Amino acid sequence: MSPDLVSELLRQLMKEAMILTAPVLVATVLLGFVLTLFQTLTNVQDQSLTSVPRLLAVAAILLGGMPWFLGRITAYAMHLMGDLHRYLG
């Protein structure tokens, strides 16, 4: 494999990883911002107030988005397997 091919494979891999993790990361950042704002405005300093909703949000997004996540991963794997002759020879 040439260095150009390796860099192209890594670029595709990083792109797919960012696409797959973006919904979870964006949701947790926005939820964290809203919860921190709520804590600041109400002077409530309970740690479970921030941890539990974030965990529930991540679990809900992962469960709700599982068909989409699996579809993207499967399409990427099929693309890699379809071009396997290009990588080996």
N, CA, C and O atoms as a GROMACS GRO file, in nm:
protein
  356
    1MET      N    1   0.084  -0.118   0.000
    1MET     CA    2   0.000   0.000   0.000
    1MET      C    3   0.088   0.124   0.000
    1MET      O    4   0.191   0.131   0.068
    2SER      N    5   0.045   0.218  -0.076
    2SER     CA    6   0.122   0.342  -0.084
    2SER      C    7   0.085   0.435   0.032
    2SER      O    8  -0.022   0.420   0.091
    3PRO      N    9   0.170   0.529   0.065
    3PRO     CA   10   0.137   0.624   0.172
    3PRO      C   11   0.012   0.705   0.143
    3PRO      O   12  -0.062   0.741   0.235
    4ASP      N   13  -0.013   0.734   0.015
    4ASP     CA   14  -0.134   0.808  -0.021
    4ASP      C   15  -0.260   0.728   0.010
    4ASP      O   16  -0.359   0.782   0.058
    5LEU      N   17  -0.255   0.600  -0.018
    5LEU     CA   18  -0.369   0.513   0.009
    5LEU      C   19  -0.395   0.500   0.159
    5LEU      O   20  -0.509   0.500   0.204
    6VAL      N   21  -0.287   0.488   0.235
    6VAL     CA   22  -0.301   0.479   0.381
    6VAL      C   23  -0.360   0.608   0.436
    6VAL      O   24  -0.449   0.604   0.522
    7SER      N   25  -0.313   0.722   0.388
    7SER     CA   26  -0.367   0.848   0.438
    7SER      C   27  -0.513   0.865   0.398
    7SER      O   28  -0.592   0.921   0.475
    8GLU      N   29  -0.552   0.818   0.280
    8GLU     CA   30  -0.691   0.824   0.238
    8GLU      C   31  -0.780   0.734   0.325
    8GLU      O   32  -0.891   0.773   0.363
    9LEU      N   33  -0.731   0.615   0.357
    9LEU     CA   34  -0.806   0.526   0.447
    9LEU      C   35  -0.824   0.588   0.585
    9LEU      O   36  -0.932   0.581   0.643
   10LEU      N   37  -0.718   0.646   0.638
   10LEU     CA   38  -0.727   0.709   0.769
   10LEU      C   39  -0.818   0.831   0.767
   10LEU      O   40  -0.890   0.856   0.864
   11ARG      N   41  -0.817   0.906   0.657
   11ARG     CA   42  -0.906   1.021   0.645
   11ARG      C   43  -1.052   0.977   0.645
   11ARG      O   44  -1.136   1.037   0.712
   12GLN      N   45  -1.082   0.871   0.570
   12GLN     CA   46  -1.220   0.819   0.568
   12GLN      C   47  -1.261   0.767   0.705
   12GLN      O   48  -1.375   0.787   0.748
   13LEU      N   49  -1.168   0.699   0.773
   13LEU     CA   50  -1.198   0.646   0.906
   13LEU      C   51  -1.227   0.758   1.005
   13LEU      O   52  -1.323   0.749   1.082
   14MET      N   53  -1.146   0.862   1.004
   14MET     CA   54  -1.167   0.974   1.095
   14MET      C   55  -1.297   1.048   1.063
   14MET      O   56  -1.366   1.094   1.154
   15LYS      N   57  -1.330   1.060   0.936
   15LYS     CA   58  -1.456   1.124   0.896
   15LYS      C   59  -1.575   1.047   0.949
   15LYS      O   60  -1.668   1.106   1.005
   16GLU      N   61  -1.573   0.915   0.933
   16GLU     CA   62  -1.684   0.832   0.984
   16GLU      C   63  -1.692   0.839   1.136
   16GLU      O   64  -1.801   0.845   1.193
   17ALA      N   65  -1.577   0.839   1.203
   17ALA     CA   66  -1.577   0.847   1.349
   17ALA      C   67  -1.637   0.979   1.397
   17ALA      O   68  -1.713   0.980   1.494
   18MET      N   69  -1.604   1.088   1.330
   18MET     CA   70  -1.661   1.218   1.368
   18MET      C   71  -1.810   1.225   1.342
   18MET      O   72  -1.886   1.279   1.422
   19ILE      N   73  -1.853   1.169   1.230
   19ILE     CA   74  -1.996   1.169   1.198
   19ILE      C   75  -2.074   1.087   1.300
   19ILE      O   76  -2.182   1.126   1.342
   20LEU      N   77  -2.018   0.972   1.341
   20LEU     CA   78  -2.088   0.885   1.435
   20LEU      C   79  -2.091   0.941   1.577
   20LEU      O   80  -2.188   0.919   1.650
   21THR      N   81  -1.987   1.012   1.617
   21THR     CA   82  -1.983   1.062   1.754
   21THR      C   83  -2.046   1.201   1.771
   21THR      O   84  -2.075   1.242   1.883
   22ALA      N   85  -2.066   1.271   1.662
   22ALA     CA   86  -2.116   1.409   1.669
   22ALA      C   87  -2.250   1.422   1.741
   22ALA      O   88  -2.264   1.510   1.826
   23PRO      N   89  -2.352   1.339   1.712
   23PRO     CA   90  -2.480   1.359   1.781
   23PRO      C   91  -2.470   1.345   1.933
   23PRO      O   92  -2.530   1.422   2.008
   24VAL      N   93  -2.394   1.247   1.977
   24VAL     CA   94  -2.380   1.225   2.122
   24VAL      C   95  -2.303   1.340   2.186
   24VAL      O   96  -2.342   1.391   2.291
   25LEU      N   97  -2.195   1.382   2.124
   25LEU     CA   98  -2.114   1.490   2.181
   25LEU      C   99  -2.188   1.623   2.183
   25LEU      O  100  -2.181   1.696   2.282
   26VAL      N  101  -2.257   1.655   2.076
   26VAL     CA  102  -2.331   1.781   2.071
   26VAL      C  103  -2.442   1.782   2.175
   26VAL      O  104  -2.462   1.882   2.244
   27ALA      N  105  -2.514   1.671   2.188
   27ALA     CA  106  -2.622   1.664   2.286
   27ALA      C  107  -2.570   1.677   2.429
   27ALA      O  108  -2.630   1.748   2.510
   28THR      N  109  -2.460   1.612   2.461
   28THR     CA  110  -2.407   1.621   2.598
   28THR      C  111  -2.351   1.761   2.627
   28THR      O  112  -2.364   1.810   2.739
   29VAL      N  113  -2.291   1.824   2.528
   29VAL     CA  114  -2.240   1.960   2.550
   29VAL      C  115  -2.356   2.057   2.573
   29VAL      O  116  -2.352   2.139   2.666
   30LEU      N  117  -2.459   2.049   2.490
   30LEU     CA  118  -2.574   2.138   2.507
   30LEU      C  119  -2.646   2.112   2.638
   30LEU      O  120  -2.686   2.205   2.708
   31LEU      N  121  -2.664   1.984   2.672
   31LEU     CA  122  -2.730   1.952   2.798
   31LEU      C  123  -2.646   1.998   2.917
   31LEU      O  124  -2.700   2.048   3.015
   32GLY      N  125  -2.516   1.981   2.909
   32GLY     CA  126  -2.428   2.028   3.015
   32GLY      C  127  -2.435   2.178   3.032
   32GLY      O  128  -2.435   2.228   3.145
   33PHE      N  129  -2.441   2.251   2.921
   33PHE     CA  130  -2.454   2.396   2.928
   33PHE      C  131  -2.584   2.438   2.995
   33PHE      O  132  -2.585   2.525   3.081
   34VAL      N  133  -2.694   2.374   2.954
   34VAL     CA  134  -2.824   2.408   3.012
   34VAL      C  135  -2.828   2.374   3.161
   34VAL      O  136  -2.878   2.452   3.241
   35LEU      N  137  -2.776   2.258   3.198
   35LEU     CA  138  -2.777   2.220   3.339
   35LEU      C  139  -2.686   2.310   3.423
   35LEU      O  140  -2.722   2.345   3.536
   36THR      N  141  -2.572   2.347   3.371
   36THR     CA  142  -2.483   2.438   3.443
   36THR      C  143  -2.547   2.575   3.459
   36THR      O  144  -2.536   2.637   3.564
   37LEU      N  145  -2.613   2.621   3.356
   37LEU     CA  146  -2.685   2.749   3.365
   37LEU      C  147  -2.795   2.742   3.470
   37LEU      O  148  -2.812   2.835   3.548
   38PHE      N  149  -2.868   2.631   3.472
   38PHE     CA  150  -2.974   2.612   3.572
   38PHE      C  151  -2.914   2.610   3.712
   38PHE      O  152  -2.969   2.673   3.803
   39GLN      N  153  -2.804   2.539   3.731
   39GLN     CA  154  -2.739   2.534   3.862
   39GLN      C  155  -2.690   2.671   3.906
   39GLN      O  156  -2.701   2.707   4.023
   40THR      N  157  -2.638   2.746   3.814
   40THR     CA  158  -2.588   2.880   3.847
   40THR      C  159  -2.701   2.973   3.886
   40THR      O  160  -2.690   3.050   3.982
   41LEU      N  161  -2.809   2.967   3.812
   41LEU     CA  162  -2.922   3.056   3.839
   41LEU      C  163  -2.996   3.021   3.967
   41LEU      O  164  -3.050   3.109   4.034
   42THR      N  165  -2.999   2.893   4.003
   42THR     CA  166  -3.075   2.852   4.122
   42THR      C  167  -2.987   2.824   4.244
   42THR      O  168  -3.039   2.794   4.351
   43ASN      N  169  -2.856   2.834   4.228
   43ASN     CA  170  -2.762   2.805   4.337
   43ASN      C  171  -2.775   2.663   4.391
   43ASN      O  172  -2.750   2.640   4.510
   44VAL      N  173  -2.812   2.569   4.307
   44VAL     CA  174  -2.817   2.428   4.344
   44VAL      C  175  -2.684   2.367   4.305
   44VAL      O  176  -2.645   2.374   4.188
   45GLN      N  177  -2.613   2.307   4.399
   45GLN     CA  178  -2.480   2.252   4.372
   45GLN      C  179  -2.477   2.102   4.392
   45GLN      O  180  -2.385   2.050   4.456
   46ASP      N  181  -2.574   2.032   4.339
   46ASP     CA  182  -2.580   1.887   4.353
   46ASP      C  183  -2.516   1.822   4.230
   46ASP      O  184  -2.554   1.851   4.117
   47GLN      N  185  -2.418   1.735   4.252
   47GLN     CA  186  -2.346   1.672   4.142
   47GLN      C  187  -2.433   1.574   4.063
   47GLN      O  188  -2.414   1.558   3.942
   48SER      N  189  -2.527   1.510   4.130
   48SER     CA  190  -2.612   1.415   4.058
   48SER      C  191  -2.706   1.486   3.962
   48SER      O  192  -2.758   1.423   3.869
   49LEU      N  193  -2.728   1.614   3.981
   49LEU     CA  194  -2.814   1.690   3.892
   49LEU      C  195  -2.752   1.701   3.753
   49LEU      O  196  -2.826   1.712   3.654
   50THR      N  197  -2.622   1.698   3.743
   50THR     CA  198  -2.559   1.705   3.611
   50THR      C  199  -2.526   1.567   3.556
   50THR      O  200  -2.533   1.547   3.434
   51SER      N  201  -2.491   1.473   3.640
   51SER     CA  202  -2.447   1.342   3.592
   51SER      C  203  -2.561   1.256   3.538
   51SER      O  204  -2.550   1.200   3.429
   52VAL      N  205  -2.668   1.247   3.612
   52VAL     CA  206  -2.778   1.157   3.574
   52VAL      C  207  -2.844   1.200   3.444
   52VAL      O  208  -2.865   1.114   3.358
   53PRO      N  209  -2.879   1.326   3.423
   53PRO     CA  210  -2.940   1.363   3.294
   53PRO      C  211  -2.846   1.341   3.175
   53PRO      O  212  -2.892   1.304   3.066
   54ARG      N  213  -2.717   1.364   3.194
   54ARG     CA  214  -2.624   1.339   3.084
   54ARG      C  215  -2.619   1.191   3.049
   54ARG      O  216  -2.621   1.155   2.931
   55LEU      N  217  -2.612   1.107   3.150
   55LEU     CA  218  -2.611   0.963   3.124
   55LEU      C  219  -2.739   0.917   3.056
   55LEU      O  220  -2.735   0.835   2.963
   56LEU      N  221  -2.852   0.968   3.101
   56LEU     CA  222  -2.979   0.932   3.039
   56LEU      C  223  -2.987   0.983   2.895
   56LEU      O  224  -3.038   0.913   2.808
   57ALA      N  225  -2.938   1.102   2.870
   57ALA     CA  226  -2.939   1.157   2.735
   57ALA      C  227  -2.850   1.075   2.641
   57ALA      O  228  -2.890   1.046   2.528
   58VAL      N  229  -2.733   1.038   2.687
   58VAL     CA  230  -2.643   0.957   2.605
   58VAL      C  231  -2.707   0.820   2.577
   58VAL      O  232  -2.703   0.772   2.464
   59ALA      N  233  -2.766   0.758   2.679
   59ALA     CA  234  -2.830   0.629   2.659
   59ALA      C  235  -2.946   0.640   2.560
   59ALA      O  236  -2.963   0.554   2.474
   60ALA      N  237  -3.027   0.746   2.573
   60ALA     CA  238  -3.141   0.764   2.482
   60ALA      C  239  -3.094   0.787   2.338
   60ALA      O  240  -3.152   0.732   2.244
   61ILE      N  241  -2.990   0.867   2.321
   61ILE     CA  242  -2.939   0.893   2.186
   61ILE      C  243  -2.880   0.766   2.126
   61ILE      O  244  -2.902   0.737   2.009
   62LEU      N  245  -2.805   0.691   2.205
   62LEU     CA  246  -2.747   0.568   2.154
   62LEU      C  247  -2.854   0.465   2.118
   62LEU      O  248  -2.844   0.398   2.015
   63LEU      N  249  -2.955   0.453   2.202
   63LEU     CA  250  -3.062   0.357   2.172
   63LEU      C  251  -3.147   0.403   2.054
   63LEU      O  252  -3.183   0.323   1.968
   64GLY      N  253  -3.181   0.531   2.050
   64GLY     CA  254  -3.264   0.582   1.942
   64GLY      C  255  -3.191   0.587   1.809
   64GLY      O  256  -3.252   0.566   1.704
   65GLY      N  257  -3.063   0.614   1.812
   65GLY     CA  258  -2.985   0.625   1.689
   65GLY      C  259  -2.916   0.498   1.647
   65GLY      O  260  -2.840   0.498   1.550
   66MET      N  261  -2.940   0.389   1.719
   66MET     CA  262  -2.870   0.264   1.688
   66MET      C  263  -2.890   0.218   1.544
   66MET      O  264  -2.792   0.175   1.482
   67PRO      N  265  -3.010   0.223   1.486
   67PRO     CA  266  -3.022   0.181   1.345
   67PRO      C  267  -2.936   0.267   1.251
   67PRO      O  268  -2.875   0.215   1.158
   68TRP      N  269  -2.934   0.397   1.276
   68TRP     CA  270  -2.853   0.485   1.193
   68TRP      C  271  -2.704   0.456   1.212
   68TRP      O  272  -2.629   0.448   1.115
   69PHE      N  273  -2.661   0.440   1.339
   69PHE     CA  274  -2.521   0.410   1.368
   69PHE      C  275  -2.479   0.281   1.298
   69PHE      O  276  -2.376   0.276   1.232
   70LEU      N  277  -2.559   0.177   1.314
   70LEU     CA  278  -2.526   0.048   1.255
   70LEU      C  279  -2.528   0.054   1.102
   70LEU      O  280  -2.446  -0.010   1.036
   71GLY      N  281  -2.619   0.132   1.046
   71GLY     CA  282  -2.623   0.148   0.901
   71GLY      C  283  -2.497   0.214   0.848
   71GLY      O  284  -2.442   0.171   0.747
   72ARG      N  285  -2.451   0.319   0.916
   72ARG     CA  286  -2.329   0.388   0.874
   72ARG      C  287  -2.206   0.296   0.886
   72ARG      O  288  -2.123   0.290   0.796
   73ILE      N  289  -2.198   0.224   0.998
   73ILE     CA  290  -2.083   0.135   1.018
   73ILE      C  291  -2.085   0.022   0.916
   73ILE      O  292  -1.980  -0.014   0.863
   74THR      N  293  -2.202  -0.033   0.888
   74THR     CA  294  -2.214  -0.141   0.790
   74THR      C  295  -2.178  -0.093   0.650
   74THR      O  296  -2.107  -0.162   0.577
   75ALA      N  297  -2.225   0.025   0.613
   75ALA     CA  298  -2.192   0.080   0.481
   75ALA      C  299  -2.042   0.105   0.468
   75ALA      O  300  -1.984   0.080   0.363
   76TYR      N  301  -1.981   0.154   0.574
   76TYR     CA  302  -1.837   0.178   0.571
   76TYR      C  303  -1.760   0.046   0.558
   76TYR      O  304  -1.665   0.036   0.481
   77ALA      N  305  -1.802  -0.055   0.634
   77ALA     CA  306  -1.736  -0.186   0.627
   77ALA      C  307  -1.753  -0.249   0.489
   77ALA      O  308  -1.660  -0.309   0.436
   78MET      N  309  -1.872  -0.236   0.431
   78MET     CA  310  -1.896  -0.291   0.298
   78MET      C  311  -1.810  -0.219   0.193
   78MET      O  312  -1.759  -0.281   0.100
   79HIS      N  313  -1.794  -0.088   0.210
   79HIS     CA  314  -1.708  -0.012   0.120
   79HIS      C  315  -1.563  -0.059   0.131
   79HIS      O  316  -1.495  -0.075   0.029
   80LEU      N  317  -1.517  -0.082   0.252
   80LEU     CA  318  -1.380  -0.131   0.271
   80LEU      C  319  -1.362  -0.269   0.211
   80LEU      O  320  -1.262  -0.296   0.144
   81MET      N  321  -1.458  -0.357   0.235
   81MET     CA  322  -1.447  -0.493   0.182
   81MET      C  323  -1.459  -0.495   0.030
   81MET      O  324  -1.396  -0.579  -0.036
   82GLY      N  325  -1.538  -0.405  -0.025
   82GLY     CA  326  -1.551  -0.398  -0.170
   82GLY      C  327  -1.423  -0.352  -0.240
   82GLY      O  328  -1.396  -0.392  -0.353
   83ASP      N  329  -1.345  -0.270  -0.173
   83ASP     CA  330  -1.220  -0.221  -0.230
   83ASP      C  331  -1.097  -0.294  -0.174
   83ASP      O  332  -0.985  -0.243  -0.182
   84LEU      N  333  -1.117  -0.411  -0.118
   84LEU     CA  334  -1.008  -0.483  -0.054
   84LEU      C  335  -0.897  -0.518  -0.154
   84LEU      O  336  -0.779  -0.516  -0.119
   85HIS      N  337  -0.933  -0.548  -0.276
   85HIS     CA  338  -0.832  -0.582  -0.377
   85HIS      C  339  -0.739  -0.463  -0.403
   85HIS      O  340  -0.623  -0.482  -0.437
   86ARG      N  341  -0.792  -0.342  -0.387
   86ARG     CA  342  -0.710  -0.222  -0.406
   86ARG      C  343  -0.604  -0.208  -0.297
   86ARG      O  344  -0.494  -0.160  -0.321
   87TYR      N  345  -0.641  -0.251  -0.176
   87TYR     CA  346  -0.550  -0.236  -0.062
   87TYR      C  347  -0.444  -0.344  -0.056
   87TYR      O  348  -0.334  -0.321  -0.007
   88LEU      N  349  -0.476  -0.461  -0.106
   88LEU     CA  350  -0.383  -0.573  -0.095
   88LEU      C  351  -0.285  -0.580  -0.212
   88LEU      O  352  -0.173  -0.629  -0.197
   89GLY      N  353  -0.326  -0.531  -0.327
   89GLY     CA  354  -0.240  -0.548  -0.444
   89GLY      C  355  -0.196  -0.424  -0.497
   89GLY      O  356  -0.122  -0.421  -0.596
   0.00000   0.00000   0.00000
